[in-house]
C-alpha cells in the first residue's frame, strides 16, 4: 500500500510545542517500519523548515531519502521562509508534484 506522510508544521501534534518537537524525530525514525510502502514525505507551510540542513529531523529525513522515500518540500513555502539553497534535498517541488503524489497514494498520514 503506497503511503505518504504530510507534515505542515515543525512539530508533531498540537499543544506543547517542545513535546511535539521531541517526538517528531522518533516518529520519523520509526517510519521505516512502513517498509517499501512509504513513498514520500510532503512538507508544506512551516513543515518545510524540517527539510533545512541542520534541522531537528534533517538526519531522519536524509535516512528516509536514502531508503528511497521522496522528501517533498513545497517551493512556495521554501521561498517564503528563505530556505532556498539550504535544503537537504536537491530541489523543492511544485504543488502539482505534491498533488500527484497525494492522488497516487493509497494512504495519507497527516501530522
N, C-alpha and C positions, 0 to 999 in steps of 0.2 A: 504494500500500500504506500503510495507516494505521499510523504508528509512534508509540510512546510511550517516553519515556526516564524511568527510575525512578532517583532518587538518594536513598540512605538515609544518607549521611554528608556531612560538609562538606569532603571532599577526594575525589579520584579514585584508585581503586585501593588496594592495601594495601602496607605497607612504609614508605617515607619519606613522612611526612605533609606536610612542606614541599613536596616534589616534587608530591604529589597536589594540593595547593592551587594550585601554579603551573600545572599542566597543565589543570585543570578549566576555567578561563576560555577557554582556547584551544579545547578540545573544544566548549564551548557556542557560541562564535563560529562555528566551522566546521559546527555542526549545521544551519545554514541550507542546507547542501548537500542536506539531505533534501527541500528544497523544500516543496511543499504537503503532503507525506506526513507531516511531523511534526505530530501533533495535540496532544500535551500533554507537559509535564514534571511528573511526580509526585514530590513531596518528602515524605519521612516520616523519623521519628526525627531525628537530628542534621542531616539534609539540609534540614530546614525553615529552619535558620539561614541558608541561602543566599538565601532569599526575603526576608530582612530588609533594610530600607533601609540602604545603606552597606556591604552585604556585598561580599566579593571578586568576586562574579559578579552583583551587582544590575544592572549595566549590561547584561550579556549576556542575563540573563533578561528584562529590560524590552524589549530589542530583539526577542527571540523573541516576547514577548507582543504587541508592536506589529505583528508579522508574522502574527498570528492564532493563535499557539501558546498553548494554555491552560496557565498556571502553577498547579499544584495542591498547595499545602502542606496537610498534614493538620491539622485543627483541634485534635485532642487533643495532637499534638506541639507545635504552636504555643503552646498554653496551657502545656504542660509547661515549655517553655523561656522563658516570659514574653515572647513576641514579639507578642502581640495588639496591634493598633494601630500596629505598626512594620513592616508588610509592604509590599512593592512591589505586591502585588495587593490588590484591594478587600476580599476576604474569603477566609479559608481554606476548605477543602472537607471534606466528611464522608467517612467510609470508604466509604459507599455510592457517592458520586461517584467515588472512586478505583477501586472495583471495577467500576463501569460502564464507565469509560474503558479499563481494562485488558481487560475482556471484549470490548470492541468493537475493540480493536487487533488488527491482523494481525501486528505485530511489536513486541516489548517489549525494550528495551535497558536492562539494569540495570548501574549503575556502582557 
